[in-house]
Amino acid sequence: MEELKKKLADEIAALEHELHVELPREIARARALGDLSENAEYSAAKERQSYVDARLSQVRGRMRDFSMVDFSKIPRGRVGLGSEVLVLDVQKDEQVRYKLVTSEDADVQSGKISTTSPIGRGLLGKEVGDVVRVQIPGGMREFEIVKLTTIHELT
């Protein structure tokens, strides 16, 4: 969870720098070119400024939401946010390791799945030994939870 906080804080810092330092310079430079009605550089800089401002609001909101997560409410002994889960894919007879993360931190290639993804939702609240049937785009999958490490055991 600390790595997600750092990622959000780094993005906020970069966006604030762009919004308050880089873009004002670009806008001033574009203004110096003259007629603003036909000034592509000015229009592009103002458009980027609007985008950066909106993204900054979004990331700050996400940081606020994240800081309000009550880790004491994340279950012990059951799958929750931050859990690492080893499951047996029953159809393929192979084990797969997942870490349940927020949607911003999801990276399926590295086994980080969102708690809002079909598999993530299916695993939430389950414990070792439970068998979970999950509908994914490729069809119905069945997973047996083999091992579970919750966020409480990881920190």
N, C-alpha and C positions, 0 to 999 in steps of 0.2 A: 504494500500500500504506500510505503514511503516513496517508492520509485514513481508511482503515479502522481503523488503530490509534487515531486520534483519536476516531473515532465510538465505538469500544468503550470507550475511557478515559472519554469524556463520559458514556456510559450507566452505567458503573460508579460514577462520582462522583454522578450523580443518584440512583441506587438506594441508595447508601450514605447519602446525605443523608436520603432518605425513610425508610430503615430505622432510622437512629440518631437522627434529630431529629424529623421530622414524625410518624411513627407512634407513638413513645412519648408524644408530646403528646396525640394522639387517644385513645390507650388510657387515659391518665390522666384525660382529660376524660370519657370514657365510664364509667370506674370511679366517678367522682364522682357519676354519675347514680343509682347505687344497685345494686339487684339485678342481678347479672351474668347470671343464668340466663335472664332475659327482656329483655336489653339488646341491641337490634339494632345500636346504634352500636359497642358493644364487640365483638360477633361479627364485624361487617364489618371493623373495624380489625384484629382478630386474623387474619382470613382474608387481608386485604391484606398483612399482615406475613409470612405464610407464602408468599404468591405472590412478594413482593419478594425474600425471602430465597432462594427457589428460582431466580428469574431472575438474581439476583446471582451465585449459584454457577455458573449456566450461562454467563453472560457472562465471568466470570473464567476459566472453563475454556476458553472460546473464545479469549480473549486469550493464555492459556498455549500453546494449540495453535498459534496464529498466530505467536507469538514463537519457536517451535521450527522454523518453516519455514526450510529451508536454501536460500537464494536461489541459491547456487552450483550447486545441483542442478537448477535450472530451466534447460531447454535454451536454447542460443543458436542462432538460425536455425530453430528449430521452435516451434510454438505451445505455450505453457504459461501458467501463472497470470500475470496481469498483461499478457499480450500484447494488442495491438490488431491485429485482422485485418480486411482488406478482402476480401470474397468476392463472387464472381459467382454469383447464384442462377440456375442454368442454365435451369430451367423458365420463370422470369419474365423472364430476360434483364435483370436489374437488379443493381446492386452494393449490398451491405449491409455496414456496418461494425459489428464486434462488439469488445467488450473483455471478456476473460475474467477473472472476479473470483470471490471466494468467495461462497457462498450468501447470506451476510448482506448483501453489498453489491450483489447482483443487482437490476437494474432494467431489465426488457426494453424498456420504452418509450424509455429513453435508450441502448439498445444494450449495456448491461452484462449479460452472461449468465454464469451460474454454470458452473464447470468440471464440475459434476455434472449439468448439464442435457443433454438429448440432443444438441443442437448443440455445446455445449461439449465433451462427451466425444468427439464425432466429430472435432472439430478438434485436440484435444490430440495433440502429437507430430508433426503434419503440417508441411509446409513449402510455400513458394511454388511454384505449379504443380500441387500435388496436387489431385485431385478426390475429394471426400468425399460418400458417400451416407449420409444420416441419416434414420432413422425418427422422425418427430414426430407428435403427435396428428392433424395435418391430412393425413398421408400421407408418402410417401417424398420427400425433397428431395435435390437434388444441388447441391453448392457447389464452385466452383473457387477456390482460394486465390490471390488476385491480388497482395496486398501484406501484409507482416507486419512489425510492429515489436514486438520482445520487451521484457520488463521491463528488461532490461539496457541497452537503447537509450533507454528512457524516463527512467531515473534519472540 
